[in-house]
């Protein structure tokens, strides 16, 4: 037994914008949005019962639900310019309304001594509202005729609006809770659900009902709450009904509205089960923070060769550490309290390049912050704060409105690069985590691997010397795999050049590290074969935290041997 809310999209489409990008359609429907629709339906009946209110309070406290929904295609329309709502004709009236509400609130809180003063302030606010209301209604020829004319649609200014739509393969969506309520609570919840007629935009007509089971999944995906899941949905929390009531009383169609909700990661249940059985490294397959290279004011974007990966990685690390200050934990800095390097997993700064395609350029398209698996909440918060501080000090975004500022990385003779954090799914494949994490038996290095030990002279003219050096290098690559939690590959081949088109030769990544007095590492490209598929990211060698040693999955057809 469980409880499920069945949402049927009557028109086979879902019109609702993403919370962080109004140009894109939300899919699947967020549980917090569904909950808000239930609350609206509750108040559609002015004589609703207390049992219905209690049912919604139970639902908010029941925890994040599983979400069962099919895949959906998205229709992202270009911006449409529409007339605004009499903004010029009623200039300033919102400000006067706010003054009245603030004065009313002050009068309610006033004690006996200050009531007279609070009353006078309210009277003044009411008089100001009356005057601006009268002025806006004056006939043409008096007051502000140009503003009065703006009431007509053809006279109003126009603002961009977006109407993205998701068109699912299956119009049925279920939100499921494992622990059902009492029978009376389920009945009350079903009464409220029956009154819901839309979800999202007014054109998204729905029918909603309470069922005990979601039935056969068919081609639908079951998304389960997972703190490390890469799909982020808004969910209600305990006390959600009261918060919505308070928000409604506060904004009163005047202030901007923000849906109160908690952000929860979700993962595909089937994929998560397969991942649990698939060997993977100690680097996280999800929750990457991805930055893309963007253009600066008046110039094209600067795309650096991926052989400069360590320089870009160190520049970004320095920028974020400067913003993070002393609060950054060792799992982010890579150093223990005493300053010595950590031996375990920590945050990696990984430049992502355009490689492995016929016309690949071998240039850096972006950088990913790849955390270790199971990064704790405090470390995540510290990383988010540092990114926010760095962005606040960065270059204003030149992309769509709402995008974060770009980070400016200055790298001496290599010039300046602007990086902007990606919101949503990045369009270049190289910036998508799936490009680097897809399970595969075969992998090839995109950036050269800095070996932990010097294997000897790989370029000697003596065949025996080269043979021994190659064997040492291959063994070093095997150890690099086990060092990050992967099984030892059944076969390793080292090369001077990568199997991936566009990737620079290994010698171009040297010296590594480029600075400091420590030992300089020998860099090689490698091809690896495991006896079963392993999940990425596969980042190997001494430079794995600084963008060197990143591998990509390859198919058997591209093995090239």
N, C-alpha and C positions, 0 to 999 in steps of 0.2 A: 504493500500500500504506500502511496505517496500522494502528493497534491500537485496538480499541473494546471497552469493557466494556458488554455488553447486560444491562440490569436490567429484568426483567419483573415487574410488580406482579400477583401471582397473584389477589388479591382485588379488583383494580381500584381500590385505595385506598392512601393513604400516610399513616401516622400518625407524625408527628414534629413536635416543637415548634420554633419559631424560636429561635435562640440568644439573642435579645435580648427576646423576648416569648413567654412560655410559653402565652399565650392564643391564639396564632395558629399556623397550620400552616406548616411549611417547604415550600417548593416553588420550583424543582425540588430534588431531593435534592442536598445539598452534597457535592462530591467528597471532602472530609475525612471525612464520615460514611461514605461508601461505603468509603473506605480503612480506616477503623476496623473496619467489618464484615468486611473481608478479613483483617485482623489477628486478629480474634476467630476466624474460620474456620481460620486457620493453627494456632492453639493448640487448636482442637477435636480435632486429631489429635496426640496426645502424641508420635507418632513421625514428625512431619513432617520432610521432608528439607531439607538446606541449600539445595538449588536453589529451593525454594519461598520460603524466607526471602530469598534473593538476588533473586528475582523481585519481591517486595514492595519491597525497597530500590531496585530499578531504577525501579519505578513512582513512588515518592515523589520521586525525582530527575528524573523525566521532565518536570516542569513542569505548570502548570495545564492541564487538558483542556478541549476544547470540550464543552458539555453540550447534548444534543438532547432536548427534552421538549416535550410539548404544553401548551396552557393548561390550567388546573385550577380548578375551583370549590372553595371552602373551606367546611368545616363547622366553625364556631367555636362549640363548646358552652359553655354557662355553667359556672361552676366547680362541681365535685362534691366533696363533703366525704367523706373516707374515713378509716378508723381508721389511726393511725400504728403504726409497728413497735415495740411494747413499749417505747417511750421512757421511760415513767414507771417501768416495772418494773425497768429496768436503769439507773437514774439514776446518772450519773457513770462508768459502766464505760468509755465511750470515752476519757475523760480518763486513766484508769488504763492503758488499752491504749497510748495515746500515750506515757505515761511509761516503760512497759516498752520500747517501740521506741527511744525516745531513749536510754535507758540501755544497751540492746544496742549501738546505734550508737557511743556514747561508749566502751564497752568495746573494741570493735573498733579504734578509733583510739588507744586509750591506749598510752603507752609503758610500759617496765618499772617506772618509779617510780610511775606513777599507776594501775596496773592494780588494786591492792588497793582503792583508793578507788572506782574505777569498778565493781568487782565488788560492793562493799557497796551502792552505789547501785542496782545492778540487783536485788540480793536484796530491798532495801526496796521497790522498785517491784513486784516479783513478789508480795511478801507483801500489798501493798495491793490488787493485782488479785485475789488469792485471797480476801481478806476480803470485798470487795464482791461477788464471785461467789457466795460461800457465803451472804451476807446476802440476795441476790436470790432464792435458791432455798429459803429457809426456809419451813416449813409455815405455814399460816394460824394466827394467834394468836401468832406470834413475829416478830421482826424488823420488817418493814414490810408488814403485811397489805394495806393499801390499795394499795401498789405491786404486790404479787403479784396482786391481783385485776385489776389493769389489763392483765395478760397477755391476758385474754379480750377479744375484739373489742368486745363491748358496753360494756366498761369503759374502753376507750382514748379518749383525746382524738381529735378529728377535725381534719384539716387540708385546705385546699382543694387540689384537683388538677384539671388541665386535660387534655382529650383531643381536641385539634383534629385534623382530618383534611383532607387534600387529595384531591380526586377528579378525576384527570386525564381529559381527553377521550380520550387514548390511553395505555394502561398500559405502553407501552414507553419506556424511557429509555436513551440511549447516552452514555457518556463516551468521548471520542475524543482520541487522541494522534497527531500527524502522523508522528512518527518511530517506527516499530515496533521492538521488541527482536529479539533472535535467536530462532530457532524454538524452541530449548530453553527459553528464558525464557518465551515465550508459552505453551508447553505446561504449564510449572510453574504459571504464573499461572492458567491455566484450571482446573487441579486444585484450587487454593485457592478460586477463584470458585464451583466446583460445590458446595462445602460451605457456602456462605452460604445461610441459610434465612430470614433476616429483615433488615429495614433500618429503623432507628428503633425504634418500639414493637414489642413481641412480636407484635402483631396484624398487622403489615405483612409478610406472607409474600411472599418473592421467589424468583425463580430468576436466577442470574447466570452468564454465560458470556463467553468471549473470542471475538470475531469480527474479521474483517479490515475490514469495511465496515459502516456503520450502515444501509445500504439507503436506500430512498426516504423522504424526510422527511415527505411527506404534509402533514398540518396541523400538524406539529410545528415548533417554533422552535429555531434553532441559536444558542445563547448562546456568545459567544467572549470570552476574557479581554481586558479593556480597562481600563486604570488609571482611565479617566474614566467607565466604565460605572456606571449608577445601581443596578444589581442587585448586591448584595454577597453573595458565596458564600465559604465557608471551603474552602481547598484544602490538601492536604498539601505538605510541603516536604522537601528532602533531609534524611535523618536522622529522619524521622517515626516509623519503627518503633522506633528506640531511645528516642525521647521517650515513646512510648506505653508501652513496657516500664517506663521509669522512673516514669511517672505511676501505673501499676498497682501497682508495688512501694511507692509512697509512700502512696497513699490506702487501700489494703487494705480497702475498703468502710467506712472510718471517716471520712476527710476528704471534703469536697465535691470532685467531679470537674470538671475543666475540660478540654475537648477541645483539645489543642495543635493549632494550625492557623494558617495565614496568611489574612488577609482579602484577597480579590481582587475588583475590579470586573468585571462582565460586561455585555456589550451584545448586543442582538439583531443578528446578522450582517446580515440583510437591511435592517433599519432603519439600521444604521451605514453600509451602502453607499449607501443613498438620501441620508442626511445628508451624506455626502461630496460628493454632487452638488448638494445644496441650498444656496444662499447662506445664510449665517448671520452673526450679529454676533460681535464678539470676546468676548462674554459666554458662559459655559459653559451648555450646555443641560441638564447633569446635575451631580451632586455639589453640589447646593444644600444648605445647612443651613437647615432651616425651623423656626421657633418659632411656637407658637400662643398666642393670648391665653387665659389661664385665670383662674378666679375666685380671689379671695383668701379667707382664713379668715373665715367668717361673712358673706360678701357675694357678690353676683353679679359675674361678670367685667365688667371695664370696657372697653367697646367705643367707641373714639374714631372720629370722623369722619375719612375718608381725606384730607380737606383738611389734616389735621395730620400728614401723612406725613413731612414733613421733620423735625418735632420728634421723632417716634418713632424715625426713622432715626438722628438725631444722638445721642439718648439711648442707644440700643443700641450705637452705635459708641463712645461715651465709656465705657460700662461694660466693653466688651471690650478697648479699648485700655488702660484702667486695669489690667485683669487681665493683659494681655499684657506690659506693661512696655516696656522699651527694646528688647527682642529682636524686636519686630514689624518685619518688612521693609517696604520702601516699597510693595510690591504690595498690602499689607494696609492700610497707613495712608493711602495716596494722596498721600504727600508724599516728595520726594527727601530725601537726607541733609541738604541745606542748608535744608530747610523749605519750599521752593517746591513748589506743586502739581505732581503728575505729569501729563504730557500724554497718556500712554498708558493702557492698560487696567489697572484695579486692582479691588479688592473693592468691591462695591456692597451697600448696605443698603436693601432694597426691601420696604416694607410692602405686604401683599397684602390687597385689599379685596373685599368682597361686592358685585360690580357685574355688570351685564350679564344679569340675570335679572328676571323680571316683578316679583318682590317683593324685589328687592335693596335692602339697607339703606344701602349706601355706607359701611359701617363697616370698620375694620381688624380682620381675623380673625387675622392673624399677620404675621411678618416673615421674609423670606428673605435669607440671606447668599449673594449670587450672585458667584462668583469669575470671573475671566477664564479663558478657555480655556488649557489647558496650565499650570495653576498648579503650580509645582515642589513637590517633596516637603517641602523645608524650610519653605516657607510654609504648606503644609497642616498640618504638625506644629505650627507656631507658633500657627495659628488654633485647632487642637484643644486645645492646652494652655491657651490663654486662655479658651476656652469652659469647659473643665473647672474652672479656677480660679474663674471667675465663678459657676459652678453650685455649687461647694463653699461659696461665700459667700452663696448665694441662699436663697430660702424653700423649706422642705421640700415635696416634691410632695404634692398632694392627689389625684392620680390613682392608677392601678393601681400596685402595688408594682413597683419596679425603674425607674420613671421618674425622670429627672434632676430636681434642684431647679429651681424657677422663678427667673428673673432679675427683679428688681424695678427698674423704670424710673421714676424720679421726674422729672416734667416741670413743676414749678412750678404755675401756676394750672390747668394741664391735668390735674393729678392724678397718680395712680400706676397703672401698668399692669404686670401680671405676665405674663411670657413663659416658656413651657416648651418645650424642644427636642422636636421630634416624632421618635419612633422608629418606623420603618416608614412605610407609606403613610398620609398624613393623610386623614381622611374628608371634610372640606369640600373641594369642588372648587377653591375659590380658593387653597388651600394646596398644591395639586399642581402641580409644575413643568409638566406637560403642558398645563395650562390656559393657560400663558403662552408656551409654546415650540412648539406645534403649527404646522407649516408652513402658510402661507396667503398668498394674494395680497393680501388686504385686512386692514387693521389699523385699530384705533381706540384713541385714548388713554383709559386708565382714570384716570390722574392727569395733570393738566395739564402741558404741556411748557414748561419755562423756556427761552425763546429766547436764543441766544448773543448776538444783537445786537438793539438796540431797533428795531423795524420802523417806528416812527412811530405816529401817533394812529389806532388801530383803531376808535375810537368818535367820530370827528369827524363833524360834520354836513355836511361838504363831501364829496360823492361821490368827487371826484378824489383827495382826501387818503386816504380810506378805501381806495380801489382800490390806490394805491401801497403803503400800509401792509400790506394783505393780500398783495400780491405779494411784498413783502420777507419777511413772516412765512412764506409758503409756501416761499420759497427757503431760509430759515433751517432749516426742517424738513427739506428735501432734504439740506442740508449735514450736518445732525445724523445722518441715515441713513448717509451715506458716512463720517462721522467714526467710526462704530462698526463699519465693515467691510461694511455692506450696500450693495447697488446703489442708485442714485438711483431713487426711485419715479417712475412714469410720470404719476401724478396725486396732488396734495395739496390738501385743502380744510381751511381752519382755521375753527374755530367758537368761540363763547363757551361752549357747552355740549357735553358729550360725547354721542356716539351710544349709549353704554352706560348702561342704566338704573341709577340709584343713584349714579352718579359726580357729585360736586359741580361747580358751574360753575367755570370757569377762574379768575375773579377771587378765589375763596375760597382759592386756593393762594398768593396774593400777600399781603405782599411775599415774594419769594424772592431771596436768602436772608433769613430773618427777622431775622438779626442780623449785625453786622459793618458796616464802613464802605464795603464794595465796592458796585459798581453793583447796583441792584435790577432784576431781570429781568421782562420782560413774559411772562405765562403765557397759553397758548392751548390749546385742545383741537384735535385734528387727526384727519382720516381720510386714510389712505394707501393707494394702490394700486400694486402692483409688476407688472411684466410676466410674472413667474413666481413661484411660491410661495417665500417666504423663511422660515427657521426663527427662532424667538425664542430668548431674550427680546429684544424690541425695547424698549430703554430710551433715550430721546432727550433731548437738550438739556443745558443747564448743570447741571441737578439730577439727572442720571442716576445718580450714585453715592449720592444721598440720597433715593431713593424718589419722585422726581418725574419724569414723562415715561414711565411704564410703559404699554405698549400691549398690547392683547389681539387675537388673531385673530378675525375676524368672517366670516360666510358672505355670499355674494352677496345672499341674501334679506334680510339685515339692513343693507344698505348705506344705505338710508334717503334716497337722493337721487333 
